[in-house]
Amino acid sequence: MLISLFGTLSNADVVVYSGALTETRAQFVTDSDGLALLEDFESFNGNDQVGDMPNNGARFAAEFADGSVAPLPYALAFAGAPSGSRWMANFGSGRPAGSGWVIRPDEPGDLIYAFGQINAQGDWVRIEGFNADDEIVVSVDAQPIVAGCFAGFIVRDGVSKVVVTPLGNSDFLNGMDDVMVSVQEINLCDVDINCDGSLNFFDISAFLAAYNAMDPRADFTGDGSFNFFDISAYLAQYGDGCP
């Protein structure tokens, strides 16, 4: 089941995804305007240490989640990988079971605007995006809905790094596959409240529900209050449509 939720930074600054692989990834690809490029790890040999992901603008950093130095993770040759026969292991090569992955843009000055991955074994993992001050901007859990579920996020202002941490299986030996990253800005349309790529009655209904619940999604003036001016601002932007 697809979950598409706005964060609380401001209108449509964050959209998160967690659910069954096919439909959730398809929505993520649509919402990211196709700018989230796929690394499937099939060009790597089994037991290759992986830094750069040549098919997108990101890399695995040689660090643990706490910032301490770590060996690079490695590509595991595994016939049960949900896509192809390679996935990224979070253990081995000097990395203890339970290690998280740290992903950064290739270029230090770049940001990651979209990140998504297959939760390869269906284990529970947490995906977090951090800004340059090491503050969490977005967090989404990929819970064991089905084996091979997809999870990720899109953020308007970008993040400096992504940390993926295992949370829920007994051995903490996790696999990651089909990582999708965009280092190009993605237009998030504020008025497409349900984030389905269309503007229709369902968006208006979702806005009114958010307004009545005093949800930050409905604060279209950005002043922290919920009143007629938010409704007016929403309807004006709705009338203009999405770029």
N, C-alpha and C positions, 0 to 999 in steps of 0.2 A: 504494500500500500504506500502510495506516495504521500509524503508529508512535505508541504511547502509552506514555511512560516517566515514571517518577517521578524527581524530582531528588534531591539529597542533603542538602537542608536538614533535613528530618525526614520522618516518615511522611506521604506523600501531600500534601506541601506544594506540589509542582509536578507538573503533567502537561503534556506537550508533544505536539504533533501536527505531522506533516509527511507529505504523501502525496497520492495522486490526489484530485482535487477533491471529487467527490460524496460518497464514503463518509467521507473524512476530515472534511469539514465537517459532515456529518450527526452523526458521533460527537462533535465539538466542541459542536454545538448541544445534543445530549442531555446531555453532561456539564456544560455551563454552565447547565443548568436553563432554557434559553431566555432567559437574562438578557443574553446578548451580543447587542446590538442592531446591526442592519445599516445601514451607510451605503454606498449604491451609486454615489453621485456623479452620478446622473442628473438631479438638480435644478440642476446647475451648467452653465453654458455653457462651450464650449471656450475655453481661455485665461483662464478665471476663476482668480484666485488664491484659494486655499482655506485658511482658518484653521479656524473651527468646522465640525465635522461635525454638521449639525442633527439627524440621526436617531439619534445616540448621545451619550454623555456625554463625548466626547473631542474634541480639536482638534489640528491641526497647529501646532507651535510654530515661531516665526520664528527658528530656530537650526539650526546644523549639529550633527553628532554630537558635536563637541568642545565644544559650548556657545557657540561664537562666533555672533554675529548673522548671520542669513541671510534672504534674501527668502522669503516663503511659497511653497510649491510651487503648481503650477497643474493644473487639470483639462484633460486632453487629449481632444479629440474624435477618436475613432478607431473606425472600423467594425469593427476586429478585436478590440475589447475583449471579454474572456470573458463579461462580463455587461453588457448594454446597449451604449451607444456612448460611454461616458466611463470614463477611468481617471485615476489621479494620476501625473503625470510627475515624475521626480526630477531633471530638468534644465530649463533655460530660465528666463526671468524673473530672470536674474542668478545662477542656480544652475548650476555647472559639471557636466558629466557625471560620474557617480559619486557625486553627493551622496546622503547618507542622509536618511531622513525621521525627524523627532522628533515623537512623539505624546504628549500629556499630557492629564490630565483637564481638563474645562472649569473646574472649581472647584479652586483651589490646594490645598485641604485634602483633596480626594478622592484615591482610589487606583484604579488599573486592576486588576481581578481576573481579567479574561479578555480576551485579544486574539487575533484571527485575521484572516487576509487571503488573498485570492487572489494568488498569485505570477503576475502577469498574463501574462508572456511565457514562463514556464517557465525563467527565468534563476535562477541561484543567488543567493539572498539570505540574510542572517542577521538574525534577529529577537531582540533582547535587551531584557530588562526590568530596570530599575534601581530601587533603593530610594532613600530620601531622602538617604542619604549617598553617592549616586552609585556604589554597589557593585552589581555584576551579581548578580541573583537568579536569572535564567533566561536560557538562550540556546538557540535552536533554528535549525537550518539548513533552509531550503526549497531543496532541491537540484532540479536540472532533471529530475525524474522524468517528468513529462508537462507539456505546456503548460497553464498554468492550474492548477497544483497548489495545495493549500491548506495553510497552516502557521499555527501559533499556540501558545498556552499558556493554562493556567489556574493561578493561584497562590492559595494560601490567604490569605496576608498582604498581597497587593496590591503593586503597584509604582507609583513616582512618575512614571516615563516609560518609553516604549518607543522603541527606535531600530531602524530597518530599514535595513540597509546592503547594497548590491549587492556581490557577490563574484566572479561567474563568467562574465560575457560580455565580448566583445571591445570593445564600444563603451561599456559601462557606462550605457547609456540604458535605464532600467528603468521598468516600469509596475506600479502597485499598484491592485487593484480589490476591491470588496466587503469593506470593513473592518468587522469585528465587534468591539465593545467592550462590556464590562460594568464599571460603576463600583459595582455592588452586590456584596456578598460572596456567594460561591458555596460551598455545602457540598460539600467533597470527602470522600467516604466512605473512611476509611482501609482498611477490610477488603475493599473492592472492588478487589483488587490489580490485576486486569486491566482495570479501569475500563470495563466494558461495561454497567454499569447493573444487573447482576444478581449475586446471591450464590449460588454453587454450587461444585461440586467443582473447577472450573477455578481459582477463587480460592484454595482451599486448596492445590492443586497449585502454583500460582504462589508462594504464601507459602513453602511448604517448599523450593522451588527457591531463592528469595531467601535463606532462612535458611541453607541449606547453603553458599551462596556468600558468606555474611556481608554481604549487600546491606543498606544502611541501611533499605530498605523493611521489612525483617523485624525491626528493632529496636523492638518495640512498647512496651518499657518506657522507651526513650529514654536508656538508661544507657551506650550504646556497647559493650555486651557482647551476646553471642548465647547464650542458654541456655534452660532450661525455662520461665523466667518470661516470655520473649517468646512462646513457643508458647501458654502459658496465657493470656496477655493477648490474643493474637490470637483464640483460640477463644472467649474470653468476649465480645469485641466482635463476633465473627462471629455468636454466638448472639443478641446484641441486635439485629442487623441494622443497616441504614442508615436514618437519619432520613427 
